[in-house]
Amino acid sequence: MQFMLLFSRQGKLRLQKWYVPLSDKEKKKITRELVQTVLARKPKMCSFLEWRDLKIVYKRYASLYFCCAIEDQDNELITLEIIHRYVELLDKYFGSVCELDIIFNFEKAYFILDEFLLGGEAQETSKKNVLKAIEQADLLQEVSTQSVTSEHLCKCTATPQ
């Protein structure tokens, strides 16, 4: 996989993950082109299209489009399954994910994607294992946040000398 884009029906980019080195200018150009191309397609059209020297695989879930660019020899159906698995992971974590979850918790959406995909390849296919890793990271973050907060409180309440 070369990259994954998530964007709304209005064309607003919500998440982007690039697995190939490109300049910011080229990324913006690609994003603009693909968003326009995918949004212009009719709902009943095939979810695969040839674009430049890549294949584009996309799927719409509610108000979000999940769009991936893969190489010619890659399997479109596996890519659709990867998109679906990512949506399932988001659903499990957020409890029926919506666009606002992605907007306000984008760092968690990226973290889930990074636990699932590594370098554009699925590194963990088990939803249970991915969710367990995310849960452990959440616990670790919670413990470290509590630790920092209690240290701050101790410093604030300490008597000056």
VOSE-178741 format. One record per residue: residue number from 0; x, y, z of N, C-alpha, C, CB in turn. Coordinates in Angstrom, 3 decimals. Atoms other than C-alpha are relative to their C-alpha. Glycine has a CB too. Layout:
VOSE-178741
[rec NUM, [X, Y, Z], [X, Y, Z], [X, Y, Z], [X, Y, Z]],
...
END
This chain:
VOSE-178741
[rec 0, [0.849, -1.174, 0.000], [0.000, 0.000, 0.000], [0.897, 1.240, 0.000], [-0.968, -0.004, 1.228]],
[rec 1, [-0.768, -1.243, 0.092], [1.304, 3.423, -0.935], [-0.471, 1.041, 1.014], [-0.100, 0.571, -1.406]],
[rec 2, [0.561, -0.943, -0.964], [-1.051, 5.504, 1.187], [-1.465, -0.313, 0.257], [0.156, 1.444, -0.498]],
[rec 3, [1.421, 0.102, -0.340], [-4.436, 5.654, 2.890], [-0.502, 1.400, 0.327], [-0.240, -0.988, 1.205]],
[rec 4, [0.635, -1.291, -0.264], [-6.732, 8.680, 2.927], [-1.408, -0.239, 0.531], [-0.037, 0.881, -1.285]],
[rec 5, [1.383, -0.022, -0.468], [-9.924, 9.259, 4.894], [-0.504, 1.405, -0.230], [-0.127, -0.425, 1.516]],
[rec 6, [0.562, -1.322, 0.242], [-12.114, 12.105, 3.734], [-1.516, -0.059, 0.032], [0.484, 0.559, -1.342]],
[rec 7, [1.454, -0.093, -0.137], [-15.681, 13.298, 4.139], [-0.660, 0.152, -1.370], [-0.383, 1.185, 0.911]],
[rec 8, [0.756, -0.213, 1.244], [-18.426, 13.586, 1.519], [0.177, 1.410, -0.522], [-1.482, -0.284, 0.219]],
[rec 9, [-0.232, -1.389, 0.412], [-17.635, 17.305, 1.464], [1.434, 0.200, -0.504], [-0.283, 0.956, 1.171]],
[rec 10, [-1.368, -0.089, 0.502], [-14.030, 16.551, 0.509], [1.025, 0.430, 1.032], [0.043, 0.939, -1.133]],
[rec 11, [-0.934, -0.379, -1.072], [-12.454, 17.399, 3.883], [0.847, -1.209, 0.391], [-0.769, 0.551, 1.241]],
[rec 12, [-0.920, 1.065, -0.378], [-9.382, 15.301, 4.611], [-0.038, -0.180, 1.516], [1.444, 0.313, -0.485]],
[rec 13, [0.096, 0.278, -1.433], [-9.732, 13.620, 8.006], [1.198, -0.781, 0.527], [-1.269, -0.766, 0.291]],
[rec 14, [-1.145, 0.793, -0.416], [-6.753, 11.269, 8.094], [0.801, -0.337, -1.246], [-0.440, -1.294, 0.765]],
[rec 15, [-0.840, 0.400, 1.127], [-3.797, 10.534, 5.833], [1.219, -0.728, 0.528], [0.420, 1.225, -0.853]],
[rec 16, [-1.177, 0.768, -0.393], [-1.070, 7.939, 6.106], [0.750, -0.358, -1.278], [-0.391, -1.291, 0.824]],
[rec 17, [-0.823, 0.208, 1.190], [1.737, 7.823, 3.559], [1.081, -1.019, 0.309], [0.628, 1.332, -0.486]],
[rec 18, [-1.005, 1.043, -0.185], [3.961, 4.776, 3.183], [1.125, 0.115, -1.025], [-0.648, -1.375, -0.092]],
[rec 19, [-1.067, -0.290, 0.966], [6.120, 6.248, 0.412], [0.428, 1.450, 0.199], [-0.474, -0.256, -1.485]],
[rec 20, [-0.459, -1.385, -0.188], [8.286, 9.356, 0.601], [-0.422, 0.889, -1.171], [1.530, 0.038, 0.161]],
[rec 21, [0.435, -0.977, 0.997], [6.672, 12.268, -1.261], [0.090, 1.388, 0.621], [-1.457, -0.302, -0.498]],
[rec 22, [-0.027, -1.375, -0.505], [6.958, 16.035, -0.975], [-1.411, 0.406, 0.424], [0.558, 0.983, -1.079]],
[rec 23, [1.311, -0.494, -0.434], [4.151, 17.930, 0.751], [-0.821, 0.490, -1.186], [0.164, 1.131, 1.026]],
[rec 24, [0.678, -0.513, 1.194], [3.327, 19.562, -2.577], [-0.630, -1.151, -0.789], [0.991, 0.787, -0.896]],
[rec 25, [0.504, 1.162, 0.735], [2.945, 16.167, -4.275], [-1.146, -0.672, 0.768], [1.141, -1.012, -0.256]],
[rec 26, [1.075, 0.589, -0.817], [0.843, 14.817, -1.373], [-1.294, 0.794, -0.150], [0.415, -0.055, 1.486]],
[rec 27, [1.190, -0.851, 0.147], [-1.528, 17.788, -1.637], [-0.632, -0.175, -1.375], [0.363, 1.477, 0.226]],
[rec 28, [0.496, 0.171, 1.368], [-1.816, 17.351, -5.401], [-0.724, -1.346, -0.139], [1.168, 0.094, -1.018]],
[rec 29, [0.601, 1.335, 0.053], [-2.525, 13.619, -5.082], [-1.325, -0.008, 0.757], [0.965, -1.061, 0.589]],
[rec 30, [1.211, -0.033, -0.823], [-5.056, 14.207, -2.304], [-1.124, 0.731, -0.714], [0.285, 0.666, 1.349]],
[rec 31, [1.020, -0.791, 0.701], [-6.898, 16.904, -4.245], [-0.573, -0.786, -1.183], [0.598, 1.343, -0.489]],
[rec 32, [0.427, 0.763, 1.180], [-7.007, 14.767, -7.410], [-0.881, -1.182, 0.383], [1.217, -0.495, -0.778]],
[rec 33, [0.741, 1.205, -0.372], [-8.173, 11.608, -5.674], [-1.331, 0.309, 0.665], [0.833, -0.850, 0.920]],
[rec 34, [1.262, -0.373, -0.651], [-10.794, 13.281, -3.507], [-1.017, 0.396, -1.067], [0.215, 1.167, 1.016]],
[rec 35, [0.912, -0.413, 1.079], [-12.310, 14.915, -6.601], [-0.449, -1.194, -0.836], [0.677, 1.043, -0.904]],
[rec 36, [0.318, 1.166, 0.829], [-12.142, 11.669, -8.588], [-0.990, -0.926, 0.699], [1.276, -0.770, -0.348]],
[rec 37, [0.859, 0.933, -0.735], [-13.716, 9.480, -5.900], [-1.376, 0.612, 0.259], [0.658, -0.401, 1.333]],
[rec 38, [1.293, -0.636, -0.282], [-16.431, 11.990, -4.957], [-0.859, 0.142, -1.256], [0.218, 1.371, 0.629]],
[rec 39, [0.743, -0.147, 1.254], [-17.413, 12.357, -8.633], [-0.615, -1.320, -0.470], [0.916, 0.552, -1.082]],
[rec 40, [0.507, 1.311, 0.429], [-18.100, 8.624, -8.954], [-1.382, -0.272, 0.597], [0.983, -1.119, 0.408]],
[rec 41, [1.350, 0.348, -0.441], [-21.644, 7.295, -8.677], [0.075, -1.145, 1.026], [-0.893, -0.405, -1.221]],
[rec 42, [-0.040, 1.013, -1.069], [-22.492, 5.081, -5.652], [0.053, -1.451, -0.493], [-1.200, 0.164, 0.877]],
[rec 43, [0.056, 1.380, 0.489], [-23.115, 1.961, -7.755], [1.237, -0.404, -0.806], [-1.234, -0.188, -0.850]],
[rec 44, [-1.203, 0.307, 0.781], [-19.759, 2.178, -9.535], [0.951, -0.875, 0.815], [0.712, 1.302, -0.440]],
[rec 45, [-1.000, 0.871, -0.613], [-16.933, -0.247, -8.829], [0.898, 0.797, 0.953], [0.850, -0.691, -1.088]],
[rec 46, [-0.856, -0.655, -0.999], [-14.749, 0.571, -5.812], [1.481, -0.041, -0.358], [-0.201, -0.646, 1.347]],
[rec 47, [-1.390, 0.051, 0.461], [-11.566, 0.026, -7.830], [0.134, 0.881, -1.226], [0.443, -1.462, -0.316]],
[rec 48, [-0.261, -0.750, 1.222], [-10.050, 2.359, -10.378], [1.493, 0.094, -0.255], [-0.614, 1.399, 0.084]],
[rec 49, [-1.400, -0.176, 0.401], [-6.820, 2.724, -12.304], [0.298, 1.487, 0.076], [0.279, -0.573, -1.453]],
[rec 50, [-0.377, -1.403, -0.137], [-5.018, 5.953, -11.491], [1.518, 0.082, -0.054], [-0.554, 0.619, 1.329]],
[rec 51, [-1.444, -0.061, 0.257], [-1.576, 6.880, -12.768], [0.513, -1.426, -0.168], [0.763, 0.742, 1.162]],
[rec 52, [-0.498, 1.378, 0.102], [0.472, 3.706, -12.298], [-0.436, -0.839, 1.209], [1.540, -0.004, -0.119]],
[rec 53, [0.493, 0.678, -1.199], [-1.516, 2.635, -9.216], [-1.454, -0.425, -0.170], [0.142, 0.911, 1.226]],
[rec 54, [1.414, 0.345, -0.089], [-4.822, 1.028, -8.375], [-0.539, 0.670, 1.262], [-0.223, -1.569, 0.029]],
[rec 55, [0.660, -0.643, -1.128], [-7.169, 2.955, -6.106], [-1.158, -0.889, 0.439], [-0.499, 1.439, -0.372]],
[rec 56, [1.071, 0.795, -0.595], [-9.432, 0.994, -3.776], [-0.646, 0.889, 1.061], [0.540, -1.369, 0.619]],
[rec 57, [0.667, -0.854, -0.985], [-12.056, 2.905, -1.821], [-1.319, -0.611, 0.430], [-0.231, 1.406, -0.568]],
[rec 58, [1.280, 0.455, -0.527], [-15.127, 2.280, 0.279], [-0.575, 1.123, 0.847], [0.153, -1.321, 0.830]],
[rec 59, [0.670, -1.025, -0.804], [-17.658, 4.637, 1.791], [-0.700, -0.661, 1.178], [-1.015, 0.808, -0.856]],
[rec 60, [0.701, 0.404, -1.215], [-18.825, 4.118, 5.361], [-0.627, 1.260, 0.571], [0.967, -0.701, 1.044]],
[rec 61, [0.748, -1.177, -0.471], [-21.526, 6.601, 6.434], [0.476, 1.237, -0.760], [0.179, 0.201, 1.546]],
[rec 62, [-0.408, -1.234, 0.684], [-20.085, 10.052, 5.680], [1.489, 0.033, -0.328], [-0.350, 1.198, 0.851]],
[rec 63, [-1.444, 0.034, 0.252], [-16.445, 8.943, 5.329], [0.374, -0.950, -1.124], [0.735, -0.397, 1.257]],
[rec 64, [-0.594, 0.848, 1.022], [-14.527, 7.580, 2.370], [1.368, -0.454, 0.485], [0.106, 0.746, -1.362]],
[rec 65, [-1.302, 0.577, -0.308], [-11.593, 5.264, 3.050], [0.612, -0.368, -1.347], [-0.111, -1.262, 0.977]],
[rec 66, [-0.587, 0.125, 1.333], [-9.255, 5.332, 0.067], [1.463, -0.435, 0.117], [-0.112, 1.340, -0.778]],
[rec 67, [-1.374, 0.513, -0.025], [-6.059, 3.315, -0.502], [0.554, -0.077, -1.412], [0.057, -1.390, 0.673]],
[rec 68, [-0.696, 0.163, 1.274], [-3.523, 3.339, -3.309], [0.915, -1.211, 0.129], [0.812, 1.293, -0.390]],
[rec 69, [-0.829, 1.206, -0.018], [-1.924, -0.002, -4.099], [0.702, -0.156, -1.338], [-0.851, -1.255, 0.317]],
[rec 70, [-0.739, 0.242, 1.235], [0.539, -1.229, -6.672], [-0.762, -0.978, -0.875], [1.413, -0.534, 0.299]],
[rec 71, [0.698, 0.787, 1.008], [-0.527, -3.040, -9.810], [-0.142, -1.478, 0.375], [0.719, 0.116, -1.312]],
[rec 72, [0.034, 1.435, -0.316], [0.325, -6.522, -8.510], [-0.740, -0.315, 1.302], [1.410, -0.534, 0.087]],
[rec 73, [0.705, 0.219, -1.264], [-1.498, -6.030, -5.166], [-1.466, -0.361, -0.239], [0.096, 1.250, 0.887]],
[rec 74, [1.360, 0.508, 0.110], [-4.905, -7.600, -4.558], [-1.018, 1.022, 0.526], [-0.132, -1.324, 0.764]],
[rec 75, [1.013, -0.992, -0.362], [-7.876, -5.211, -4.527], [-0.928, -0.494, 1.106], [-0.817, 0.374, -1.221]],
[rec 76, [0.931, 0.537, -0.995], [-10.087, -7.534, -2.478], [0.624, -0.054, 1.392], [-0.463, -1.394, -0.413]],
[rec 77, [-0.694, -0.023, -1.297], [-7.483, -7.872, 0.266], [0.035, 1.428, 0.530], [1.447, -0.571, -0.127]],
[rec 78, [-0.023, -1.406, -0.416], [-7.213, -4.081, 0.318], [-1.372, 0.429, 0.521], [0.432, 0.906, -1.176]],
[rec 79, [1.358, -0.285, -0.508], [-11.007, -3.797, 0.684], [-0.188, -0.607, 1.385], [-1.079, -0.551, -0.973]],
[rec 80, [0.098, 0.662, -1.302], [-10.761, -6.262, 3.559], [0.805, 0.751, 1.062], [0.490, -1.454, -0.102]],
[rec 81, [-0.817, -0.806, -0.921], [-7.987, -4.160, 5.164], [-0.779, 1.249, 0.422], [1.356, 0.401, -0.665]],
[rec 82, [0.821, -1.180, -0.310], [-10.221, -1.078, 4.925], [-1.111, -0.387, 0.977], [-0.606, 0.614, -1.301]],
[rec 83, [1.109, 0.450, -0.847], [-13.117, -3.018, 6.440], [0.480, -0.348, 1.410], [-0.692, -1.217, -0.632]],
[rec 84, [-0.548, 0.361, -1.317], [-10.940, -4.381, 9.257], [0.327, 1.253, 0.810], [1.267, -0.876, -0.159]],
[rec 85, [-0.308, -1.255, -0.693], [-9.758, -0.856, 10.094], [-1.286, 0.649, 0.530], [0.745, 0.976, -0.950]],
[rec 86, [1.290, -0.557, -0.432], [-13.377, 0.333, 10.240], [-0.549, -0.802, 1.183], [-1.021, -0.001, -1.176]],
[rec 87, [0.449, 0.832, -1.122], [-14.240, -2.617, 12.500], [0.762, 0.342, 1.282], [0.178, -1.490, -0.334]],
[rec 88, [-0.811, -0.368, -1.166], [-11.354, -1.697, 14.821], [-0.435, 1.352, 0.564], [1.494, 0.039, -0.376]],
[rec 89, [0.477, -1.315, -0.442], [-12.501, 1.925, 14.933], [-1.357, -0.122, 0.687], [-0.095, 0.970, -1.196]],
[rec 90, [1.327, 0.222, -0.588], [-16.071, 0.766, 15.625], [0.099, -0.600, 1.400], [-0.831, -0.917, -0.900]],
[rec 91, [-0.169, 0.648, -1.310], [-14.954, -1.475, 18.477], [0.540, 0.991, 1.024], [0.947, -1.215, -0.111]],
[rec 92, [-0.631, -0.924, -0.940], [-12.810, 1.235, 20.037], [-0.944, 1.143, 0.381], [1.291, 0.564, -0.601]],
[rec 93, [0.840, -1.174, -0.256], [-15.201, 4.180, 19.661], [-1.461, -0.360, 0.276], [0.070, 0.943, -1.179]],
[rec 94, [1.403, 0.374, -0.147], [-18.458, 2.215, 19.784], [-0.808, 0.649, -1.100], [-0.544, 0.405, 1.385]],
[rec 95, [0.658, -0.561, 1.181], [-19.918, 2.856, 16.315], [0.627, 1.349, -0.367], [-1.520, 0.162, 0.249]],
[rec 96, [-0.801, -1.182, 0.345], [-17.344, 5.304, 14.966], [-0.762, 0.929, -0.944], [1.330, -0.425, -0.644]],
[rec 97, [0.561, -0.990, 0.914], [-18.444, 8.512, 13.277], [1.098, 1.008, -0.336], [-1.254, 0.712, 0.627]],
[rec 98, [-0.985, -0.980, 0.455], [-16.656, 11.380, 11.565], [0.527, 0.854, 1.152], [-0.611, 0.895, -1.070]],
[rec 99, [-0.427, -0.821, -1.141], [-16.567, 13.415, 14.791], [1.020, -0.721, 0.878], [-1.208, 0.398, 0.841]],
[rec 100, [-0.999, 0.767, -0.760], [-14.689, 10.595, 16.549], [1.380, 0.149, -0.627], [-0.393, -1.492, 0.067]],
[rec 101, [-1.273, -0.138, 0.716], [-11.984, 10.838, 13.882], [0.534, 1.425, 0.164], [-0.173, -0.347, -1.510]],
[rec 102, [-0.429, -1.400, -0.107], [-11.898, 14.645, 14.064], [0.579, 0.288, 1.384], [-1.180, 0.950, -0.287]],
[rec 103, [-0.411, -0.363, -1.356], [-11.632, 14.899, 17.858], [0.975, -0.981, 0.644], [-1.205, 0.122, 0.863]],
[rec 104, [-0.927, 1.005, -0.536], [-9.586, 11.743, 18.443], [0.919, -0.514, -1.099], [-0.776, -1.173, 0.638]],
[rec 105, [-0.806, 0.420, 1.145], [-7.388, 11.726, 15.352], [1.261, -0.749, 0.419], [0.377, 1.204, -0.833]],
[rec 106, [-1.226, 0.676, -0.430], [-4.305, 10.690, 17.345], [-0.284, -1.463, 0.339], [0.618, 0.721, 1.217]],
[rec 107, [0.377, 1.382, -0.303], [-6.147, 7.567, 18.528], [-0.290, -0.764, -1.293], [-1.235, -0.037, 0.938]],
[rec 108, [0.265, 0.637, 1.296], [-7.315, 6.825, 14.959], [1.316, -0.367, -0.689], [-0.841, 0.937, -0.908]],
[rec 109, [-1.326, 0.300, 0.557], [-3.681, 7.048, 13.803], [0.655, -1.148, 0.765], [0.905, 1.254, 0.044]],
[rec 110, [-0.610, 1.045, -0.815], [-2.553, 4.862, 16.703], [-0.579, -1.366, -0.358], [-0.208, 0.293, 1.495]],
[rec 111, [0.660, 1.255, 0.377], [-5.108, 2.172, 15.804], [0.512, -0.459, -1.359], [-1.545, 0.170, -0.029]],
[rec 112, [-0.513, 0.339, 1.330], [-3.972, 2.304, 12.177], [1.432, -0.521, 0.089], [-0.061, 1.224, -0.930]],
[rec 113, [-1.398, 0.422, -0.145], [-0.317, 2.000, 13.231], [0.132, -1.352, 0.691], [0.780, 1.044, 0.777]],
[rec 114, [-0.015, 1.327, -0.631], [-1.104, -1.018, 15.425], [-0.393, -1.081, -1.000], [-0.949, -0.034, 1.214]],
[rec 115, [0.535, 0.941, 0.982], [-2.842, -2.659, 12.474], [0.905, -0.122, -1.228], [-1.397, 0.434, -0.429]],
[rec 116, [-0.838, -0.013, 1.203], [-0.646, -1.639, 9.513], [1.402, 0.487, 0.330], [-0.626, 0.889, -1.089]],
[rec 117, [-1.385, -0.424, -0.154], [3.123, -1.339, 9.369], [0.604, 0.078, -1.392], [0.811, -0.979, 0.926]],
[rec 118, [-0.587, -0.173, 1.326], [4.727, 0.099, 6.268], [-0.959, -0.329, -1.129], [1.220, -0.851, -0.127]],
[rec 119, [0.994, 0.267, 1.033], [1.484, -0.318, 4.358], [-0.415, -1.458, -0.099], [0.521, 0.444, -1.313]],
[rec 120, [0.346, 1.426, -0.012], [1.220, -4.041, 5.178], [-0.677, -0.331, 1.329], [1.271, -0.894, -0.217]],
[rec 121, [0.674, 0.413, -1.236], [-1.101, -5.689, 7.688], [1.001, -0.734, 0.883], [-1.240, -0.905, -0.305]],
[rec 122, [-0.945, 0.657, -0.905], [1.068, -6.559, 10.678], [-0.712, -0.873, 1.021], [0.853, 1.037, 0.715]],
[rec 123, [0.773, 0.786, -0.962], [-1.669, -7.900, 12.943], [-1.425, -0.126, -0.520], [0.023, 0.655, 1.423]],
[rec 124, [1.329, 0.201, 0.567], [-4.843, -9.458, 11.560], [-1.058, -0.258, 1.067], [0.027, -1.151, -0.974]],
[rec 125, [0.944, 0.278, -1.081], [-6.419, -10.316, 14.908], [-0.516, 1.303, 0.611], [0.662, -0.875, 1.084]],
[rec 126, [0.610, -1.196, -0.610], [-8.851, -7.610, 16.012], [0.230, -0.005, 1.505], [-1.521, 0.065, -0.308]],
[rec 127, [-0.166, 0.139, -1.443], [-8.563, -8.931, 19.552], [1.394, 0.466, 0.438], [-0.232, -1.459, 0.426]],
[rec 128, [-1.369, -0.383, -0.357], [-4.768, -8.501, 19.624], [0.242, 1.492, -0.189], [0.999, -0.791, -0.833]],
[rec 129, [-0.162, -1.442, 0.242], [-4.904, -5.011, 18.122], [-0.691, 0.785, 1.106], [-0.574, 0.401, -1.389]],
[rec 130, [0.746, -0.709, -1.043], [-7.570, -3.901, 20.598], [0.659, -0.151, 1.372], [-1.439, -0.512, 0.057]],
[rec 131, [-0.715, 0.209, -1.265], [-5.593, -5.427, 23.484], [1.206, 0.937, 0.089], [0.456, -1.478, 0.133]],
[rec 132, [-1.159, -0.908, 0.024], [-2.485, -3.437, 22.447], [-0.437, 1.448, 0.221], [0.757, -0.124, -1.343]],
[rec 133, [0.518, -1.365, -0.156], [-4.564, -0.251, 22.238], [-0.447, 0.226, 1.446], [-1.182, 0.257, -0.980]],
[rec 134, [0.443, -0.091, -1.395], [-6.112, -0.933, 25.646], [1.200, 0.154, 0.939], [-0.826, -1.250, 0.387]],
[rec 135, [-1.208, -0.102, -0.830], [-2.642, -1.439, 27.165], [0.640, 1.381, -0.130], [1.016, -1.089, -0.391]],
[rec 136, [-0.559, -1.342, 0.213], [-1.410, 1.809, 25.616], [-0.844, 1.053, 0.717], [0.083, 0.322, -1.511]],
[rec 137, [0.887, -0.929, -0.714], [-4.464, 3.625, 27.009], [0.264, -0.040, 1.504], [-1.476, -0.337, -0.287]],
[rec 138, [-0.290, 0.141, -1.431], [-3.739, 2.235, 30.488], [1.330, 0.648, 0.358], [0.014, -1.480, 0.400]],
[rec 139, [-1.319, -0.588, -0.230], [-0.096, 3.247, 30.241], [-0.075, 1.523, -0.020], [1.002, -0.494, -1.055]],
[rec 140, [0.164, -1.451, 0.099], [-1.082, 6.746, 29.159], [-0.735, 0.540, 1.230], [-0.766, 0.373, -1.292]],
[rec 141, [0.768, -0.422, -1.174], [-3.597, 6.983, 32.005], [0.885, 0.014, 1.248], [-1.211, -0.933, 0.215]],
[rec 142, [-0.897, 0.083, -1.156], [-1.002, 5.876, 34.587], [1.029, 1.121, -0.036], [0.707, -1.366, 0.040]],
[rec 143, [-1.015, -1.059, 0.092], [1.624, 8.302, 33.284], [-0.624, 1.382, 0.202], [0.714, -0.059, -1.365]],
[rec 144, [0.697, -1.272, -0.209], [-0.917, 11.156, 33.236], [-0.284, 0.205, 1.486], [-1.318, 0.042, -0.811]],
[rec 145, [0.259, -0.093, -1.441], [-1.907, 10.396, 36.837], [1.288, 0.271, 0.763], [-0.655, -1.291, 0.516]],
[rec 146, [-1.297, -0.191, -0.645], [1.762, 10.243, 37.815], [0.460, 1.450, -0.125], [1.046, -0.943, -0.610]],
[rec 147, [-0.394, -1.391, 0.233], [2.500, 13.640, 36.257], [-0.881, 0.936, 0.824], [-0.094, 0.354, -1.506]],
[rec 148, [0.935, -0.830, -0.760], [-0.609, 15.136, 37.870], [0.322, -0.043, 1.494], [-1.447, -0.462, -0.242]],
[rec 149, [-0.294, 0.099, -1.433], [0.276, 13.803, 41.335], [1.340, 0.648, 0.331], [0.003, -1.469, 0.447]],
[rec 150, [-1.281, -0.683, -0.212], [3.890, 15.030, 40.990], [-0.212, 1.510, 0.042], [1.012, -0.371, -1.115]],
[rec 151, [0.285, -1.434, 0.064], [2.574, 18.466, 40.050], [-0.696, 0.462, 1.284], [-0.876, 0.324, -1.235]],
[rec 152, [0.709, -0.340, -1.235], [0.207, 18.468, 43.032], [0.950, 0.012, 1.195], [-1.145, -0.992, 0.250]],
[rec 153, [-0.960, 0.058, -1.112], [3.032, 17.462, 45.388], [0.881, 1.246, 0.015], [0.877, -1.268, -0.103]],
[rec 154, [-0.851, -1.187, 0.092], [5.206, 20.320, 44.142], [-0.769, 1.256, 0.403], [0.553, 0.155, -1.426]],
[rec 155, [0.820, -1.183, -0.297], [2.336, 22.788, 44.465], [-0.332, 0.098, 1.484], [-1.293, -0.032, -0.816]],
[rec 156, [0.401, -0.017, -1.408], [1.448, 21.762, 48.019], [1.186, -0.064, 0.957], [-0.930, -1.152, 0.278]],
[rec 157, [-1.187, 0.054, -0.865], [5.023, 21.458, 49.318], [0.216, 1.362, 0.650], [1.265, -0.427, -0.810]],
[rec 158, [-0.226, -1.264, -0.714], [5.920, 24.054, 51.925], [1.313, 0.623, -0.456], [0.012, -0.226, 1.537]],
[rec 159, [-1.232, -0.664, 0.439], [8.454, 26.638, 50.757], [0.990, 0.109, 1.155], [-0.310, 1.400, -0.569]],
[rec 160, [-1.032, -0.047, -1.042], [11.748, 26.809, 52.632], [0.544, 1.369, 0.192], [1.117, -0.928, -0.320]],
END
